[in-house]
Amino acid sequence: MSQAVSSPLYAAIDLGSNSFHMLVVRHIDGSIQTMAKIKRKVRLAAGLDENNALSHEAMQRGWDCLSLFAERLQDIPTENIRIVGTATLRTATNVDIFLKKANQLLGHNIEVIDGEEEAATIYKGVAHTSGGSGRRLVVDIGGASTELIIGEGFEAKALTSLKMGCVTWLERHFKDRQLTVTNFNNAIQAAKETLQPILEQYTDIGWDVCVGASGTVQALQEIMLAQGMDEVITHAKLKRLQKQAMRAEHLEELEIEGLTLERALVFPSGLSILIAIFELLEIDSMTLAGGALREGLVYEMVDELKQDDIRTRTITSVQSRYQIDAIYAEQVANMAARLLAECQDDWISEEQGGVLLETAAKLHEIGLTIDFKKGGEHSAYLLQHLDLPGYTRAQKHLLGELARRYREQLTSLPEQHALSGTSAKRVLRLLRLAVLLTHRRNPDLEPVINLSSNDDKLTLTLKSEWLQANPLTAAELEIEANRQSDIGWPLSVIEY
């Protein structure tokens, strides 16, 4: 009897200026599964003196952390490990002393990568974990450097690493720990001056979407969700949070709903840098990336994952892991696309509406892995809690709510922030019809359909011969027309 072999583990360690992070993953079914995330606040950048030499205390904090990480590395093949140092280790004049002992502790060599390589790796991490098409601007605010990248697909077109970060800006502009207008203005102005040399190049290239990948943007996301805002970061929200921060006189007194204690110290300096980037580059909105430097290091090690369409890879992986009937899922997605094509051009106005309709169609049966009776509930839970590279938190929430309602009981969707309320409702209506019209799971048995839309009124026209030959589907369609009409979404089924 052959023995099962477990999938290989990979580890990426990032020795940042504020924290050291370790990510342990395994490669399974065409996707990356996180097995461990270990983080220690080392505050390396705070240990640099005026001559850029690291203090012994700061080095000791780093060594103590790495001796913990070393235990986990013993179980991972050497070729599956990457350890990189970033801005502070690039700057430190006595870095060789730190590295000599650190390499001994880990049993592996640390690569100190330059700013451009760091930016390129961050971009790979974002490209592999975030959806959306077109050109993207990526912003990553670290402890001692800020990376800005413009790229398309997996290819970066502009890479820059700037010497400013939330730790260095804290020491420089909030050294007195006062949250005053003057300190904020100075921090924002200094960040703008640092950004000025790249302004022309970046505005000339341009971008379609903006993505943030850093502790600062992660913290902002958590604050906004805790305060009932949607996940999209705007300049107005950043200024509102600056006002909230300034209600505290001292940094140690800073309390913002949703802000963790460990992040509070560097939050105002990170916020100042982000405000400067928004104002100087005239950014309308930003969303949080699914990954950055550590994910970039991992994806570089796994050759099989170099695929252009992140969402396709995610769907295929989930279908495989949860034994979803992929052929039928494709049939439902094709039917949903046909129904959408029959509607008025802008019936679902957002481009993402079509993407989420297709995804929901391909994954709606995921809950059947657990149980039929509560399949919709299980589908909702799984889609909202799975790691789905290519989809934002709000999109995962909506996918779950759509899958919860793909059959039988129909209720209005709760408040969500992925699509407008109207588009989300319309996506659900088409998903339910697509599932109903394909329930025999054979494309040859599908009807010729004609669907017309007039605002919220849908009229589905089918041949009477087909309805007579499919009495169960005919009865189900009648029930569905009543269900949708009863909650204010008029649906008529007409035969000819």
Residue pairs with C-beta under 8 A, 6 or more apart in sequence:
6 26
7 26
7 27
7 28
8 26
8 27
8 77
8 80
9 24
9 25
9 26
9 35
9 75
9 76
9 77
9 80
10 24
10 25
10 26
10 27
10 76
10 80
10 81
10 298
10 301
10 302
11 22
11 23
11 24
11 25
11 72
11 73
11 76
11 80
11 81
11 82
12 22
12 23
12 25
12 81
12 82
12 83
12 293
12 294
12 295
12 297
12 298
12 301
13 20
13 21
13 22
13 23
13 69
13 81
13 82
13 83
13 84
13 106
13 294
14 20
14 21
14 23
14 84
14 86
14 293
14 294
14 297
15 42
15 44
15 62
15 83
15 84
15 85
15 86
15 89
15 102
15 110
16 44
16 86
16 87
16 88
16 142
16 143
17 44
17 45
17 86
17 87
17 88
17 142
17 143
17 144
17 145
17 165
17 167
17 168
18 41
18 42
18 43
18 44
18 45
18 142
18 143
18 144
18 165
18 166
18 167
18 215
18 266
19 39
19 40
19 41
19 42
19 143
19 215
20 39
20 40
20 42
20 62
20 65
20 66
20 69
21 37
21 38
21 39
21 294
22 36
22 37
22 38
22 39
22 69
22 72
23 34
23 36
23 37
23 294
23 295
23 298
24 34
24 35
24 36
24 37
24 38
24 72
24 76
25 32
25 33
25 34
25 35
25 298
26 32
26 33
26 35
27 33
27 302
27 304
27 305
28 321
29 317
29 320
29 321
30 304
30 305
30 313
30 316
30 317
30 320
31 305
31 313
31 314
31 317
31 318
31 321
31 389
32 295
32 298
32 299
32 302
32 305
32 389
33 387
34 387
36 72
38 68
38 69
38 72
40 65
40 68
41 262
42 58
42 61
42 62
42 65
43 58
43 61
43 167
44 54
44 58
44 61
44 62
44 88
44 89
44 143
45 87
45 88
45 143
45 144
45 165
45 167
45 168
45 171
46 58
46 167
46 171
47 54
47 55
47 57
47 58
47 59
47 61
48 54
48 55
48 58
48 88
48 91
48 92
49 55
51 93
52 91
52 92
52 93
53 92
53 93
53 94
54 88
54 92
54 94
54 95
54 97
54 98
59 97
59 98
59 101
62 98
62 102
63 98
63 101
63 102
63 105
66 102
66 105
66 106
67 105
69 106
70 105
70 106
70 107
73 81
73 106
73 107
73 108
74 107
78 108
79 301
80 301
81 108
82 111
82 297
82 298
82 300
82 301
83 106
83 108
83 109
83 110
83 111
84 110
84 111
84 112
84 113
84 118
84 121
84 293
84 297
85 95
85 99
85 110
85 111
85 112
85 113
86 112
86 113
86 118
86 142
86 144
86 145
86 293
87 115
87 118
87 142
87 143
87 144
87 145
87 161
87 163
87 165
88 143
88 144
89 95
89 98
89 99
89 110
89 112
90 112
90 113
90 114
90 115
91 144
92 98
95 112
99 110
99 112
102 110
103 109
103 110
113 121
114 161
115 145
115 147
115 160
115 161
115 162
116 159
116 160
116 161
118 145
118 147
118 161
118 293
119 140
119 147
119 148
119 149
119 156
119 159
119 160
119 161
120 149
120 156
120 159
120 296
121 293
121 296
121 297
121 300
122 138
122 140
122 147
122 149
122 213
122 292
122 293
122 296
123 138
123 149
123 151
123 156
123 159
123 296
124 154
124 295
124 296
124 299
124 300
125 213
125 289
125 291
125 292
125 293
125 294
125 295
125 296
125 297
125 298
125 299
126 136
126 138
126 149
126 211
126 213
126 289
126 290
126 291
126 292
126 296
127 151
127 153
127 154
127 310
128 154
128 291
128 295
128 296
128 299
128 305
128 310
128 389
129 289
129 290
129 291
129 295
129 310
129 389
129 390
130 136
130 211
130 287
130 289
130 290
130 291
130 310
130 389
130 390
131 310
131 311
131 355
131 389
131 390
131 391
131 392
131 395
132 208
132 209
132 211
133 208
134 152
134 207
134 208
134 209
135 150
135 151
135 152
135 157
135 205
135 206
135 207
135 208
135 209
136 150
136 151
136 152
136 207
136 208
136 209
136 210
136 211
137 148
137 149
137 150
137 202
137 207
137 209
137 210
137 211
137 281
137 283
138 147
138 148
138 149
138 150
138 151
138 210
138 211
138 212
138 213
138 289
139 146
139 147
139 148
139 210
139 211
139 212
139 213
139 214
139 217
139 274
139 277
139 286
140 146
140 147
140 148
140 212
140 213
140 214
140 292
140 293
141 165
141 166
141 212
141 214
141 215
141 216
141 217
141 270
141 273
141 274
142 165
142 166
142 214
142 215
143 165
143 166
143 167
143 168
143 266
144 163
144 164
144 165
144 167
144 168
145 161
145 162
145 163
145 164
145 165
146 161
146 162
146 164
146 165
146 194
146 273
146 277
147 159
147 160
147 161
147 162
148 158
148 160
148 162
148 195
148 198
148 202
148 277
149 156
149 158
149 159
149 160
150 156
150 157
150 158
150 202
150 205
150 206
150 207
151 157
151 158
153 308
154 306
154 308
157 205
158 198
158 201
158 202
158 205
160 198
162 194
162 195
162 198
163 194
164 190
164 191
164 194
164 273
165 273
166 215
166 216
166 266
166 267
166 269
166 270
166 273
167 266
167 269
169 187
169 190
169 191
169 269
169 270
169 272
169 273
170 265
170 266
170 268
170 269
172 187
172 190
173 183
173 186
173 187
173 190
173 269
173 272
174 183
174 187
174 251
174 268
174 269
176 183
177 250
177 251
177 252
178 249
178 250
178 251
179 245
179 246
179 248
179 249
179 250
179 251
179 254
179 268
180 246
181 246
183 268
184 242
184 246
184 268
184 272
187 268
187 269
187 272
187 273
187 276
188 272
188 275
188 276
188 279
189 276
191 272
191 273
191 275
191 276
191 277
192 276
192 279
192 280
195 276
195 277
195 280
195 281
196 280
199 280
199 281
202 281
203 281
209 287
210 283
210 284
210 285
210 286
210 287
211 286
211 287
211 288
211 289
212 220
212 233
212 274
212 286
212 287
212 288
212 289
213 288
213 289
213 291
213 292
214 270
214 292
215 263
215 266
215 270
216 266
216 267
216 270
216 271
216 273
216 274
217 233
217 274
217 286
217 288
217 289
218 288
219 259
219 260
219 263
219 267
219 270
220 233
220 237
220 238
220 241
220 271
220 274
221 231
221 233
221 288
221 393
222 258
222 259
222 260
223 241
223 256
223 257
223 258
223 259
224 230
224 231
224 233
224 237
224 258
225 231
225 258
225 393
226 257
226 258
227 257
227 258
229 237
230 394
230 417
231 287
231 288
231 392
231 393
231 394
231 417
232 285
232 286
232 287
232 417
233 274
233 285
233 286
233 287
233 288
234 284
234 285
234 286
235 275
235 278
235 279
235 283
238 271
238 274
238 275
238 278
239 275
241 256
241 271
242 268
242 271
242 272
242 275
244 256
245 254
245 256
245 267
245 268
245 271
248 254
248 255
251 264
251 265
251 268
254 264
254 267
254 268
255 264
256 264
256 267
259 267
277 283
278 286
287 392
288 392
288 393
290 389
290 390
291 389
299 305
299 306
305 313
307 313
310 389
310 390
311 355
311 359
311 390
311 391
313 389
313 390
314 388
314 389
314 390
314 391
315 359
315 362
315 363
316 326
318 324
318 363
318 366
318 386
318 388
319 326
319 329
319 362
319 363
320 326
322 366
322 369
322 382
323 369
324 362
324 363
324 365
324 366
324 368
324 369
325 365
325 441
326 362
328 365
328 438
328 441
329 361
329 362
329 363
329 364
329 365
330 362
331 438
331 441
331 443
332 361
332 362
332 364
332 434
332 435
332 438
333 358
333 361
333 362
333 434
334 443
335 361
335 433
335 434
335 437
335 438
335 446
336 357
336 358
336 361
336 430
336 431
336 434
337 354
337 357
337 358
338 449
339 430
339 433
339 434
339 449
339 451
340 347
340 348
340 354
340 357
340 430
342 449
342 450
342 451
342 452
342 453
343 426
343 430
343 451
343 452
343 453
343 458
344 453
344 454
347 426
347 453
348 354
348 357
348 419
348 423
348 426
348 427
349 420
349 422
349 423
350 419
350 420
350 423
352 395
352 418
352 419
353 419
353 423
353 424
353 426
353 427
356 395
356 398
356 399
356 402
356 418
356 419
356 427
357 427
357 430
357 431
359 391
359 399
360 399
360 402
360 403
360 406
360 427
360 431
361 431
361 434
361 435
363 379
363 383
363 399
363 403
364 379
364 402
364 403
364 406
364 431
364 435
365 375
365 379
366 378
366 379
366 382
366 383
366 403
367 374
367 375
367 376
367 377
367 378
367 379
367 380
367 381
367 382
367 403
368 375
368 378
368 379
369 378
370 378
371 378
375 407
376 403
376 404
376 405
376 406
376 407
376 408
376 409
377 404
379 400
379 403
379 404
379 406
380 400
380 401
380 403
380 404
381 400
382 400
383 396
383 399
383 400
383 403
384 396
384 397
384 399
384 400
386 396
388 396
388 399
391 399
392 418
394 416
394 417
394 418
395 418
397 416
397 417
397 418
398 413
398 416
398 418
398 419
398 424
401 413
401 414
401 416
402 413
402 424
402 427
402 428
402 431
405 411
405 413
405 428
405 432
406 431
406 432
406 435
407 432
407 435
410 432
410 483
410 484
410 487
411 487
412 425
412 487
413 421
413 424
413 425
413 428
415 421
416 424
418 424
419 427
422 456
425 489
429 458
429 484
429 489
429 491
432 480
432 484
433 451
433 460
433 480
436 473
436 476
436 477
436 480
437 446
437 447
437 449
437 473
438 446
439 473
439 476
440 470
440 473
445 470
447 462
447 463
447 466
447 470
448 462
448 463
448 466
449 460
449 461
449 462
450 460
450 461
450 462
451 458
451 459
451 460
451 461
452 458
452 459
452 461
453 459
456 488
456 489
456 490
457 490
457 491
457 492
458 484
458 489
458 490
458 491
458 492
459 491
459 492
459 494
460 477
460 481
460 491
460 492
460 493
460 494
461 494
461 495
461 496
462 477
462 493
462 494
462 495
462 496
463 495
463 496
464 495
464 496
467 473
467 474
467 477
467 495
468 474
477 493
478 493
480 491
480 493
481 491
481 492
481 493
484 490
484 491
485 491
